Amino acid sequence: MARLKITQVRSKIGGKQNQRDSLRSLGLKRIGDVVVKEDRPEIRGMVAVVTHLVDVEEVD
């Protein structure tokens, strides 16, 4: 199964509560943090909420 490399590139300050919650659920706490998650619909949904705050790459 594919994996997603998610990097936080912008601050969550000033964002809506659901965006801050999504970043926290993904495991991102500060700019520059990187997590690798399985490519699942739940993860894709959280990424969709914060697309303007993160960069996403597919990793094998």
C-alpha angles and dihedrals in degrees: 000000000000122000131213125223106209121192124186109226103166135045124262090216110121092016126126120268093252090054092051090047092051092051091049092048090052089053097248116139107160143010111289096028114137128198131178115215136174114264098252131148091248092055092044089054093052091047090050090059093055103031091130091056101045143048117223128201130176113237128189 
